Amino acid sequence: MNKLVIIGNGFDLAHGLETSYEDFLLWEINEAFKQKSKNINSPLFTIESNYQICKSPNFEPFEFKRVSEFLEFYDEYKVDPFRVRINYSYKFVEHLINCAGYNWIDIEKEYYKALTGIYKDFEKFESLDLDSLKELNKGFDLIKSELEKYLSTIKTNLLEIDLEPDIIEHLNTDINHSSTLKNGENILFLNFNYTDTINNYVRYFKFEKSAVNFIHGKLNDKNNPIIFGYGDESDLYFERMEKLDEVEFLKHLKSNSYHLTSNYRNLFRFLDGGRFNVYIMGHSCGLSDKVLFKNIFEHSNCYATKIYYYLKEDGTNDFSDKTLQLAKHIKIEDRQKYKERTIPLDKSKPLTKFN
């Protein structure tokens, strides 16, 4: 039985790596405030003030722990005598920072909501606001560029991070166990992250007949550029936007970028190469990757699915959330088969114990 191991951002987070979207936006804010000036310039925003923005009495720059603290700072200092004024590079950037200040954020999802919002206005007023559409895409381009810059600062090799004992146990028991990998069957690590944390484990185990597929690209690799956008082509509004024949609506569609490398083709070679089990480690299973997940879980060779869930501080977990998300990717007539082939919660494990 071949094995497909899906690696998502939760895999990096399990190693203490600050790879969430809020971590990224917070880094942008704190990097800007290191300037210790009345006028702060950042790719995402500019700030002007009547006085040098600093902490008293030590005159150290502000260092925010959460994006919400940055928003609270603005509320406090936007009035006299400091009179702080923030100008965001794009409306989409302002929206993201405000969202991150009060809730968990998915940048790709927020982009698609904004995109469909522009289309809905087109249907309502029978006039396309092309300037707003282009402005949205420029804002998303900037976020994509800055995100790659931020993630490049995170160290992921074995000298900077420790291997997780729980993940070693999962890989050793479920993936590398000699009784479950026979007759030249293959392992494919489908890495949705831009980072290469999974490579530490591949080197550690020295897996035979295994490969890592950076399906959405790799940091600072011109031969495997990062893919960042939306991937739900089954959405009703996507079909309408596609028929409108305006390229700006499709600029950040993930599937339009899969032809840039052999990653997508190599994935399907694996799927077509024989029956396979799926192991999900740290992926939210959301709609931003619906095209890929639909092809995986509706494939005739897909035999069983094991989810390594996130164990929360209060003892609850996201196992049910993930199973529901996965079901959305599968056509209704195949969902019963999917339920039968999903390993139940009492036979599943957390990716890591809560720390």
Backbone hydrogen bonds, N-H to C=O, Kabsch-Sander energy under -0.5 kcal/mol:
donor,donor_aa,acceptor,acceptor_aa,energy
2,N,275,R,-2.2
3,K,186,N,-2.6
4,L,277,N,-3.2
5,V,3,K,-0.6
5,V,188,L,-2.8
6,I,4,L,-0.7
6,I,279,Y,-3.1
7,I,5,V,-0.6
7,I,190,L,-2.6
8,G,6,I,-0.5
8,G,281,M,-2.2
10,G,282,G,-3.1
11,F,8,G,-1.8
12,D,8,G,-0.7
13,L,9,N,-2.4
14,A,10,G,-1.8
15,H,12,D,-1.4
16,G,13,L,-2.0
17,L,12,D,-1.8
19,T,17,L,-1.9
24,F,20,S,-1.8
25,L,21,Y,-2.3
26,L,22,E,-2.8
27,W,23,D,-2.1
28,E,24,F,-2.0
29,I,25,L,-2.0
30,N,26,L,-2.8
31,E,27,W,-2.6
32,A,28,E,-1.6
33,F,29,I,-1.8
34,K,30,N,-0.7
34,K,31,E,-0.7
35,Q,32,A,-1.6
36,K,33,F,-1.1
40,I,38,K,-0.5
40,I,47,I,-2.7
42,S,40,I,-0.5
42,S,45,F,-2.3
46,T,87,N,-2.4
47,I,40,I,-2.6
48,E,85,R,-2.4
49,S,38,K,-0.8
50,N,82,F,-3.4
53,I,37,S,-0.9
54,C,52,Q,-0.8
55,K,60,E,-2.9
59,F,55,K,-1.7
60,E,55,K,-0.6
69,E,66,R,-0.6
70,F,66,R,-1.0
71,L,67,V,-1.8
72,E,68,S,-2.2
73,F,69,E,-2.3
74,Y,70,F,-2.0
75,D,71,L,-2.0
76,E,72,E,-1.9
77,Y,73,F,-2.4
78,K,74,Y,-1.3
82,F,79,V,-0.7
83,R,79,V,-2.2
84,V,77,Y,-3.1
85,R,48,E,-2.9
87,N,46,T,-2.8
88,Y,86,I,-0.5
89,S,44,L,-2.6
94,E,90,Y,-1.8
95,H,91,K,-2.5
96,L,92,F,-2.2
97,I,93,V,-2.3
98,N,94,E,-2.2
99,C,95,H,-2.4
100,A,96,L,-2.9
101,G,97,I,-1.3
102,Y,98,N,-0.6
102,Y,99,C,-1.3
103,N,99,C,-1.6
110,E,106,D,-2.5
111,Y,107,I,-2.4
112,Y,108,E,-2.0
113,K,109,K,-2.1
114,A,110,E,-2.1
115,L,111,Y,-2.5
116,T,112,Y,-2.7
117,G,113,K,-1.8
118,I,114,A,-1.7
119,Y,115,L,-1.7
120,K,116,T,-2.8
121,D,117,G,-1.8
122,F,118,I,-1.7
123,E,119,Y,-2.2
124,K,120,K,-2.2
125,F,121,D,-2.9
126,E,122,F,-1.8
129,D,127,S,-0.5
130,L,128,L,-1.6
133,L,129,D,-1.8
134,K,130,L,-2.6
135,E,131,D,-2.4
136,L,132,S,-2.3
137,N,133,L,-1.9
138,K,134,K,-2.2
139,G,135,E,-2.1
140,F,136,L,-2.1
141,D,137,N,-2.5
142,L,138,K,-2.1
143,I,139,G,-2.2
144,K,140,F,-2.5
145,S,141,D,-2.2
146,E,142,L,-2.7
147,L,143,I,-2.6
148,E,144,K,-1.9
149,K,145,S,-1.7
150,Y,146,E,-2.6
151,L,147,L,-2.8
152,S,148,E,-1.5
153,T,150,Y,-2.0
154,I,151,L,-1.2
160,E,157,N,-1.9
161,I,157,N,-1.6
168,I,164,E,-2.5
169,E,165,P,-2.2
170,H,166,D,-2.3
171,L,167,I,-2.7
172,N,168,I,-2.5
173,T,169,E,-2.8
174,D,170,H,-2.9
175,I,170,H,-0.8
175,I,171,L,-0.8
176,N,171,L,-3.2
180,T,177,H,-1.8
181,L,177,H,-0.6
181,L,178,S,-0.6
185,E,182,K,-1.7
187,I,209,K,-2.0
188,L,3,K,-2.9
189,F,211,A,-3.0
190,L,5,V,-2.4
190,L,188,L,-0.8
191,N,189,F,-1.1
191,N,213,N,-2.2
192,F,7,I,-2.8
192,F,190,L,-0.7
199,N,196,D,-1.4
200,N,197,T,-1.5
201,Y,197,T,-0.6
201,Y,198,I,-0.8
202,V,198,I,-1.8
203,R,199,N,-2.4
204,Y,200,N,-1.8
205,F,201,Y,-2.6
206,K,202,V,-1.6
207,F,202,V,-0.9
210,S,207,F,-0.5
211,A,187,I,-1.5
213,N,189,F,-3.0
213,N,211,A,-0.5
214,F,212,V,-0.7
215,I,191,N,-0.6
215,I,213,N,-1.9
216,H,191,N,-0.8
217,G,214,F,-2.2
218,K,224,N,-2.8
219,L,194,Y,-1.6
221,D,218,K,-1.3
222,K,220,N,-0.5
224,N,221,D,-1.6
227,I,216,H,-2.5
228,F,226,I,-0.5
230,Y,252,H,-2.1
233,E,231,G,-1.2
235,D,232,D,-0.8
239,E,235,D,-1.6
240,R,236,L,-1.4
241,M,237,Y,-2.7
242,E,238,F,-2.7
243,K,239,E,-1.7
244,L,240,R,-1.2
245,D,241,M,-0.5
245,D,242,E,-1.1
246,E,241,M,-0.6
247,V,245,D,-0.5
249,F,246,E,-1.8
250,L,246,E,-0.5
250,L,247,V,-1.0
251,K,247,V,-0.5
253,L,250,L,-1.5
254,K,230,Y,-2.9
254,K,252,H,-0.5
256,N,253,L,-1.3
257,S,254,K,-2.4
258,Y,254,K,-0.6
260,L,257,S,-1.8
261,T,258,Y,-0.9
264,Y,258,Y,-0.5
266,N,262,S,-2.9
267,L,263,N,-2.0
268,F,264,Y,-1.8
269,R,265,R,-1.8
270,F,266,N,-1.8
271,L,267,L,-2.4
272,D,268,F,-2.3
273,G,270,F,-1.2
274,G,271,L,-0.7
276,F,301,N,-2.5
277,N,2,N,-2.4
278,V,304,A,-3.0
279,Y,4,L,-2.7
280,I,306,K,-2.7
281,M,6,I,-3.2
281,M,279,Y,-0.6
282,G,280,I,-0.6
282,G,308,Y,-0.7
289,D,286,G,-1.2
290,K,287,L,-1.8
291,V,231,G,-1.5
293,F,289,D,-2.3
294,K,290,K,-2.9
295,N,291,V,-1.8
296,I,292,L,-1.9
297,F,293,F,-2.8
298,E,294,K,-1.7
299,H,296,I,-0.7
302,C,299,H,-1.6
303,Y,276,F,-2.9
303,Y,301,N,-0.5
304,A,276,F,-0.7
305,T,341,R,-2.6
306,K,278,V,-2.9
308,Y,280,I,-2.4
308,Y,306,K,-0.5
309,Y,307,I,-0.8
309,Y,349,K,-1.1
311,L,309,Y,-0.6
312,K,310,Y,-0.6
312,K,316,T,-3.2
315,G,312,K,-1.8
318,D,310,Y,-1.1
322,K,318,D,-2.3
323,T,319,F,-2.2
324,L,320,S,-2.3
325,Q,321,D,-2.3
326,L,322,K,-2.6
327,A,323,T,-2.0
328,K,324,L,-1.1
328,K,325,Q,-0.5
329,H,325,Q,-0.5
329,H,326,L,-1.6
330,I,327,A,-1.3
334,D,331,K,-2.1
335,R,331,K,-0.6
335,R,332,I,-1.3
338,Y,334,D,-1.9
339,K,335,R,-2.4
340,E,336,Q,-2.2
341,R,337,K,-1.5
342,T,339,K,-1.0
343,I,305,T,-3.1
343,I,341,R,-0.5
347,K,344,P,-1.5
348,S,345,L,-1.8
349,K,307,I,-0.5
351,L,309,Y,-2.7
